[in-house]
């Protein structure tokens, strides 16, 4: 579908949403320059009454033409699984800490901790 326009295109902008890997990999495999847009950093005009995917695509292309598109880094395939595992681990650590703190504050209402550990969590894993 993009082949007739390949020579006149500066690149293809893809929003970094949940399932972007397969699209970016396919485009790069066929020789397209891919730009990964960071949707949380893309600011649109305030007061827009109507937006949809078509309008968003025009807006991303406009930002690319102006060289103000906030882009994300496209990790190589081999590194993505490690990054995803590390992100998942950070999420679990945050959840565990939150649950520990909620348990401590539920047992001692009105008591505030000042810089001390509320609970020992056991030994840390060995550093690698």
N, C-alpha and C positions, 0 to 999 in steps of 0.2 A: 504494500500500500504506500509506503514512503519512498520506494525505489525511484520513481520519476523525479522526485524533488531532492534526492540525495546530494547532488552536486551544488545545488543552490542553498543548502541548509548549513547554518553555522553549528547546529547541534540539536539535540532533542532534550527537552526539559521534562523530567519525571518527578512528581511529588513523592517525597519520602513518607509513604504511608505504610501500613502494616505489611503489605505483600508486594513490595517493589522489586525484590531480588530477581525474579524470573524475567521481568520485563527488561530491566537494565542488562542482565546477562545476555539476553537474546539480541538486544540492540547493539551491544558492544561486539558480540560475536559476528554480526553482519557489518561491522565497520563504522558504526555511527558514534559520533562524539556525544556522550551523555552527560547531562548536568542534573544533579540530584537537588531539587529544591527543598528547603526546610520550611514546611508549612507553618510552623509556629512563629517563624521570623518574617513571613511574608505579610506585609501590611497593605490592606486594600483601602480604597477611598472610604472614608467614614460616611455614613448615611446612604449607602447603597440600598436601593429598594428591592433589587432582584439580582440574585446570583445563581449560577449553575455551573456545571462542568465546562460548558462551552465558553462562558465568560471568564472562568478561572484560567482556562488555557490561553485565551487572548492576553490576560493580565500577566501570566508567567512569561509569555513570549515578549511582551512589552518590557518587562523588567530585564530580561536577558539582553534585549537590544540596547538598553540603557546601561548595561554592565552593573546593575545594582541587585541582581538576583542573589539572595542569600543561599549559598550552596552548602550541602553536606558532603562529607568524604565518603567515597565509594570504596569500602574495604574489599581487598582481594578475596575471592571465594574461600581460600584456605583459612583465612583469619576470621571469617564471619562467625563460625561456630564457637570459637573461643570467646569472641566478644559477646555473643549472645549468652553463653554460659556465665560469664562474669557479670553481665547485667542481671541475670536471674539470681545469682548469688547475692548481689547487692540488695535486690528486692527482698529476698528471704531474711537477710540480716536486719533490714529495716523493720520488717514485719515482726520478727522475733523480739527486737528491742522494744517495739511498741507494745507488744503483748506483755512483756515483763514489766514495763513501766505502768501499764494499766492495772496489772495485778497488784503491784506495790501500792499504788495510790488508792485502789479500791479497799485494801485492807487497812489503810491508815488515812482516813479522810481528814483533811485539815493539816496534815503534816507535810512540810515542804523539805526537799532535800537540797543541800547546797554543795554541789561539787563532789559528793561522794557517790561511789557505786551503790546502786540500790540492791544489787544481788551479784554474787560471784557466779560466773558462767562456766567455770571449769578452766582447764589449761588450754592455751592457744595451740593450734596445730603448728608443727615445726615449719620454720621458714625454708623456702626452697631457693 
